[in-house]
Amino acid sequence: MPIARSDFESDTFVPRLSFKPHARVPSAEARLVETLGHADDYALFLDASVVGRKIDYPLFDELLRVPERVFLIGRVMDELLPHFAKVPEHPMLKALLARNPAFVLHKEPNPESDRFKAMLYYLNLLVRRREVLEVKFKRHEREHGAPPDARQRERITSEVQSDIGERGMLLCKKPVSPSYTDETLVYLAIEHALRSGQPTIILTADPDVEEQFLKLIELFTFHYYAMLVADEYIRDFSRFRPRPMDGTELQSLSGLFETATLLDLGGRRIQDFRPAELRFVPVSCCLLGTYVSHVVYGAETAMSDVLDVKARTGGRSTDLLGERDLHAYFMPPLPNDTVKYSALVSRDRREPIGDSGMSISKLDGLAAINTKLNMVSVVPTPQSASVLLRARNRRRGRHAA
């Protein structure tokens, strides 16, 4: 349907399968409280870093105002307990002890369930981002029979930062939490939004949480498009033209696959495979501090199908191609423009995740540690026939356009 320019420019609109960042602004608790006051139907996944800030009664009063709105996961609770022991007057502790109805204690999947397998897959990808530097140090030790000295560590660190960028290096310099709290919080919040259809906000004061949110959304989107392309490939394979890769392309992807074939999409872009019927759900991360930043993603509940496929297949994005997988994005990128109109059907080289039955493709491993956002945003122009969706508040009667 056509989109009016006034709607297109409204802050309440979020493009499908795209990020919409809001500019960083100086922190203003009153503005944040006002914003949350318009989000009665949202699930608010709380990070311990928010509670660890100064006691701000207007903020916590607002969080506790609506029943079943503040979601706490067990790993965040474990981090909060030492803080509450030092600050027994904290309003959140008093509310928890009084069993305030605002709280939802959000449980993790049963370790024997398929939901847990999907979570395990993505947690392992996110944690790899924190381990890149340490892996390089250990590789040096294996190859030279001794740990790197100060000069060698400096050189390795410089090389790694050149590869993964400043954002990636900041993650590497922070020790990996044995409980993977940041990664688990981000995963469970997004999973909740996708499976329930409830608009969801992660509230954090930790930039690492925002960084992992952006990466996990990117990975989900990669795999969702791969699933959609594979579905149509099986449904109508005559519209696709497989072709072998040339020497340059093979060299670019060397070591990632046992076998691989490029799939010409017939002039279509990956974004053209989005389904016409959908249920839109906004999921976002709000980073608090001296400045407040807020990034929103226009998700679709059908993306939860990818999680089920991952669990059934041990880590692939489709269960329709036997032992082969389909990739809709390339990391590293192919050295020509044809990738815009191609997918890749491949038998991947994979790395097992313990004895879980899950394994990570080397391509996904590279995509996880890459810090350049590789996702093409789908942003229609005003008055186009493209679908642009609005973050909605169901209680107030707003709707997706």
N, C-alpha and C positions, 0 to 999 in steps of 0.2 A: 504494500500500500504506500502511496506517496507520503513523504514526511515533511511537515511544515518546518520552515527555517527556525521558527521560535522554539519548536520542540527539539530540533537538532542541536540547538545551542544551549538547551537547558541542562543544568547540572544533574538533573535526575535521570538523564539518558546515559546508557552504557551500551556500546556496540557489542554484538554477539561475538563470543570467543575472542575478545580483545580486552586489553587493559585500558582503564581510564584513570590516569594519575591526577590527583589534585595538587596544586602547588603547595610547597612547604610554607607554612605561615608561623609567625611567632605564637607560642603556646598561649592559649586563652581558655582557662577551665570553663568559664561561663559559656563560651561558644561550643565547647565539646559537650557540656551538659545539655545545652539546647539541642544539639544534633542528636544525641542519644534519646532525648525526649520525643523525637519523631520516629523512633525505631522500636516501638513496642513489640512488634512481631519478629524482631531479629533475635537470633541466637548470638550471644556475646561470649566468645571463648577468651577467657582471661589468662594472661601470662603473669607469672609471679613478679616480674619486673614492675608491673603496674602497681601492685599492692605494696611493693617495697619502696615506692616513692613516698613523699610526705603525705601525712594524713590530710586528705582534702574532703571534708564532709559533704559539700555539694555534689562532688563526683560520686562518692560511694552511696550517698542517699539516692541518687538517680539510678545507680546500678541495681540497688535493692528495691526499687519502686515497683517493678513488674514481676509477677510470679513466673518462675521457670524460664528465666532469661539469661542468667549468668551461668555459663557452663565451665565447670572445673574438671580437669582430668587428674588422675591419680598422681602423675609425675609432677604436675604443678603443685598439688597439695603437699607432696613430700618436700618441695622447696620452700613452701610457705611456713611450714611448722617451725623451723628455727627462727624465722623472722617474727612470728607471733609470740614465741617464747621471750623475745626481747621487747616486744611492743604489745603487752597483754591488753592494752586499752584500744587496740585497733578496732574500728567499727566492723570490719569484715570478720574478724574472729568472733566478736560478740554475736554477729548475725549467724555465723555458722553454728555456734554453740546453742543458739536459740532456735535452730532449724528453720531459719528464714525461708519462706517458699520461693524466693528469687533464685535459689541455687538449684542447679542440676549437676549431680555428680556423674559425669559422662564416662562410662566404662569402656575400656579397650576391648577389642575383639578377643574371643576365646582362642588360645594358642592352637587349638585343633581345627579351627574354622578356616574357610576360604578367605574370609575377610582379613584374618590375620596374615595369611600368605601374601595378599596384595599389599598390606601395610608393610610387611617385611621387605618386599621388593623396593618400594619407594624410599623407605627409611635408609636402606643400604645405599641407594643412589645419592641421597642427600648427605649422608655421613661421609661419603667419599670426597666430597668437596672440602671437608676439614682435614683430610688425611694426605692430600697431594704432596705437601712439603715433606712430611715424615716418611712417606713412601720413597721419595727421591733420596733422602738421607740413608735409608736402609739399603737401597739399591747400590749406592756408592760403597757402603760398607761391605756388601757381598762381593762387589767387583774388585775392591782394592784390599780387602782383608783387614780394614781398620775403619773406624768412624771418621767422617770428614773433620779436619781441623777447622779453626776459626775462619781462615781465608777460604777454604773449600766450601764451608757452609754459606759464607757470604755470596760466593759465586753461584752455588746451587739455588739459593734463595732468589737471587737476581734473575736467574733463568726461569724459575717457576713463576715469578711475578710477571715476567714478560709474556709467559704462556697464558696465565689465568687472570691477569689484571689485578688492579688494586682491591676490588671488592672480594675477589677470590682469596687474595692474600690475607685480608682481614679475618676471613673465616679460618684460614689455616693457623693463624697466630693465636687463636683462642682454643684452649684445650678442649678435646672432645669430651662432652659429658657422658659418663658411663650409662646414664639413663636416657640419653638422646631426647631430652625434654623439648627443646626447641623444635626438632624435626617431628616428634610425635604430636605436639600441639598443632602444628601447621597441618599435618596429614589428617588428623581426626576432625579438625574444623572444616576442611574442604570436603572430606568424605561425608560429614554430616549434611552439609549444604546440598551435595549432589544426590544423596540417597533420600533425604527428607523433603527437598525443595524449599527449605526454610532459608530465607536470606540470613547471611552469617557474617559477623565481623570478628576478626582477631584483634584484641586490644593488647598492645605490648609497648614497653619502653626500651626494648632491645633491638638494635638494627639488624642483628643476625636473624631474628625471627622474620622480619620483613624480607630480607635477602632470600631466605629459604622458601618463603611463601611465593615469591616471584619465580624461583626456579621450579618448584613443584607444579605450579600452574602451567608453566611452559612445558614440562614433561607430560603432564596430563593431556595437554592440547595436542602435542606431537602424536601421542598414542591414540587419541580419539580420532584424529584425522586418518591415521593409518587404518584403524578399524573400519571407518566409513568407506575408505577407498577399497579395502579388501572385500567388504560386503557387496559393493557394486560390481567389482571385478568378477566375483563368482556369479552374481545375478545376471550380468550382461557382458561377458568377456569379449564379445565382438567389438565393443567400443574401445578396447585397449589394444595397443600394439607393442608386444615385447621386442626388445632389441638387445644384443650383447653390448657391453661397455667397451669403449675404445681403450687404447693403451694408457692414455693420460688419466682417464677416469679410474681404471683399474689400479694405477699407481697411487692415486689419491686415497683410495679405500683399501690399500694393501693391509692384510693382516686382520681385517674385520670380519671376513666372511669365508665360509667354505665354498659357496657358490653364490652368484648374484646376477640378476637380470634387471635391466632398466625397463620400466613399464611406461610407455608413452600414453599420456592421458587424453590424447586427441584434442589438444589445444585448450583443454580445461586447466584451471589452476586448482590447487588443493582446496582453496576456500569454496570452490563451486560444489563440493561434495557435502556441504552442510545440509542436513535434512530440513524440509519445509515445515514439518510439524515438530514442535518443540515445547518444552516447559523451561522457561527462563528462570535462573536464580542468581542474584548477585552475591558474590563472596569477596570480602575485602580484608585488608590489613591496615590498621590505624596505628601509626608509630607516634608515641607521646614523648615529650621531653621539652627541651628549650624551644624546639620547633615541633610542629605537628605536621605529619604527612599522611596522606590517605590514598591508597591505590585500590581501585575496584576492578574486578574481573567479571565479565558477562558470561557466566557459565550456563550450561544446559544439563538438566538432570540425567539425560541419556549418557552423559560422560561416565556415569557410575557403571555402565556396562563394561567399560574398559577394565575396571577393577576386577570384575567377575571373570573376564577373559584372561587376565593376567594370572589369576589363581588357578583356573582350569588348565592352562597351558604351561605353567611353570615360569611364565615371564614374557610370553609373546603378546602381541597386540591383536592377534586374530587367531581363531581356532578353525578357520576355513581352508587353510593351505597346508595341512599336514604338519610336517616338521619345519616348514618354511615360515618366515615372518614377512611382514610388509612394513616399509619405512616411508613415511611421507615427508620427512625432513632429513637433511644430510649434515652430519657433523663428523669430520670436516666437510665443508661444502665442496661440491663438484666444481671443476675448473671451467665451467661453461654455463651458458644461460639456459640450456635445455632443462635444467633441474626444476625450473619454474613449472614445467608441464610434465614432470615425470615423478614416478614413485619407484621404489626398489623392492623387488621380491627376492628374498635371500635366505640361505641357510647360514645362520649367524654363528660366529665363534662366541662362546658364552663362558661365563665364570660362575661356578656353583656358589650358592649361599649356604654354606654348611651342609647339613643333611636334610634341609627343609624341602627339597624337591624343586626349589626355585633356582633360577640362574639368570644372570644379568648379561645381556648382549654387550659386546665391546663398544658398539655404536652408542648404546644408551649410556655406558660409562663415560664416553667422551662428551656426550651432550650434557651430562650432569656437571662436569667440572668446567665446561665452557661458561664464561661470564658475560659474553656478548649476547644480549637478548636476540635470539634467532627467529623469533616468531613474527610473522607478518600480520599486522593488525588489520582487521576487517572494518574499515570506516567508510560507510556510504556517504554520499554527498546529499545535501538537502534536496528535497523534492524528487529523490530517486525512488525507484520501485524496490530498492533493497530494504531488508528488514533491520530496523534499529530498535533496540529494546530499552526499556526504562526500568531502573531499579524500583521495585514496587513495595508499597506498604499495604498489605492486604486489608488490614483493619480499617485503613482510611480509604479503601476503595480504589487505589491507584492500580494501573494495569500496564502490561507490556504492550507497546504499540507495534 
